[in-house]
Amino acid sequence: MSKLKYWTLVILDGTGVDAKRLVARHRTTKELENAKSFFAATFADFPNINEVSDTAIQQRLLELSRHPESQQSLLAQRCLLCFISWQIQQACSNLARQFGDFHGFTEGDLLAYVLDDDGSLQPSTSYQSFAREILQTFDPEKSLLSSWTSRKLKQHDELETFLLECGLYLVRDWAILNDTQPKQLPKILGEFHYLTPKEVEQAQKLLAVYHKIYRAERWQKLAEGSRVKCQPPTNQQLQQMAQLLESKLTPKAVSRLSPENVLRQLQNLAAKLRQYRIHVRGGFLPTESLDLNFQENYSLLEKVAAPDSGNILDDIDEEEKFLKLYKQQILTCLDSALNEVTKSRINKLKKKDLTQANRFLLGLQLFHCQRLSMSAIAQQLGLGAQYKVTRLLKLKEFRADVQHKTLEKLKQAVIQLAQEYSTPERLANLDQQITAALNAEITNLINQAEIEAVSMHHQPQMSNFSQRLCQQLDNNLIQ
């Protein structure tokens, strides 16, 4: 990029303090003649300015900008603010390229929160642009202006909230592990992710070892003044963790330990912690694309249903009855969960805005039943922009809530149903396995809806999720 970034401002069409409320949010540039003339005069002693590093240019501009309030100071600030606008655009572009397709946002959605500099020379007395906040807090002794801009952008409150609503949490795995305590894991992994007590205990040991090796060294570096981002554990650190874990696990488990195995376990744990943090911060839970298959996870359920009669034909007959009733229970519990979650969402919206509550209900019908695009729904609801529909429907959060509610209901139903086909002792022994099997079953069901949501026009058939929701909407069961 040439030096024009010091006198050319990246803006949104119609940009200003109301940028985030714009309907049309197209990125463009605006050349500032006063900044261009000042830059040329300031660096007239450089024969080839394009060969001068940004660091050297910014050092001179910063020196000039810190003089007592003067025209020269304001113009130097303006040149730096122009540079910052390009860095903001680049950071948003990188986020959109990395995560936008999956999480459902565009570069323009992000820029609407952070690109609010109108190009004025004098700072406003009533409003501080984000770019000016970046410049005021920048310390050239600690970081580069480009790095500082990227860091501040990821800490922007409203942008962070928007990304959380899209299911994106911008914190590295290693930082998440650093500030999670082992005593928090029973609630996060047991109550939220439905892991068994044994799995939770193993995760606690893993996290404790991670803290002893990685976090201790990290704190030492911070004490010495290092401000480098959390990097992945080194092979030596992973080897030390594996050795420590060996003393805490059974001989059978020890044989499977390796640095690669420890790294994979840490990444899996961090992923679960990330999902929990997104959820408690009001964001959406990410799901993976898997095909729904009602025949999966039946092995444990068949084990639950298997009686001890000794008659093979009777066993098969009893298992078939159990599995038939089980499949009916899945749909019954899904129906109930859809109804409860939808009504709960409507009631919350009604307390704030009755119009939004009605739009939400119609939006669900247009998306799941008429299978319209977000842009088409925006027109029908009179919202003007696709992102407003996304924020109104919050479909990922909606599916996550339905998933948890369905699992809760289904587990109760299956345990009650299985009592007719199994002994209390067997049920007690299989309780955690039943939970895991049902969790996988419901996850598959929700994942089918996730696939459908991102490729609606390429899905010839409705998911079970959409079918059951539309039945309730068409029959006016949800009001």
DABEL-V671932 format. One record per pair of residues at least 12 apart in sequence whose C-alpha atoms are under 7 Angstrom apart, sorted by the first residue. I is the first residue (numbers start at 0). J is the second residue. Records with the same first field share a line. If there is no record, write none. Layout:
I: J, J
This chain:
1: 49
2: 49
4: 81, 82, 85
5: 78, 79, 81, 82
6: 30, 31, 34, 35, 78, 81
7: 28, 29, 30, 31, 81
8: 28, 29, 30, 81, 84, 118
9: 27, 28, 29, 84, 85
10: 26, 27, 28, 114
11: 24, 25, 26, 27
12: 24, 25, 26, 27
14: 115, 117
15: 115, 116, 117
16: 115
18: 111, 115
19: 111, 112
22: 383, 384
24: 107, 111
25: 107
34: 74, 77, 78
37: 74
60: 75
63: 75
64: 76
73: 120, 121
74: 120
77: 120
80: 130, 131
83: 130, 148
84: 114, 130
86: 145, 148
87: 148, 149
88: 110
90: 149
91: 106, 109, 110
92: 106
102: 165, 166
103: 165
109: 158
112: 157, 158
113: 129
115: 128, 129
116: 128, 130
133: 148, 151
163: 277, 282, 283
164: 281, 282, 283
165: 282, 283
166: 277, 282, 283, 284, 285
168: 277
172: 266, 269
173: 229, 231
174: 229
175: 269
176: 269
177: 210, 214
181: 203, 206, 207
184: 199, 203
185: 199
187: 275
193: 434, 435
195: 431
208: 240, 243
209: 240
212: 236, 240
213: 232, 236
234: 258
237: 258, 261, 262
238: 258
241: 256, 257, 258, 261
282: 396
283: 395, 396
284: 395, 396, 399
286: 446
287: 446
288: 446, 449, 450
289: 443, 446, 447
290: 443, 447
291: 443, 444, 447
296: 436, 440
299: 433, 436
301: 318
303: 417, 421, 426
304: 318, 321, 417, 420, 421
305: 318, 420, 421
306: 420, 421
325: 413
328: 409
329: 409
332: 405, 408, 409
333: 405
334: 467
336: 401, 404, 405
337: 401, 468
338: 477
340: 400, 401
342: 477, 478
358: 380
359: 391, 392
362: 376, 392
364: 469, 472
367: 465, 469
368: 465, 469
370: 455
373: 385, 388
398: 445
402: 441, 445
406: 437, 438, 441
410: 434, 437
447: 462
448: 462, 464
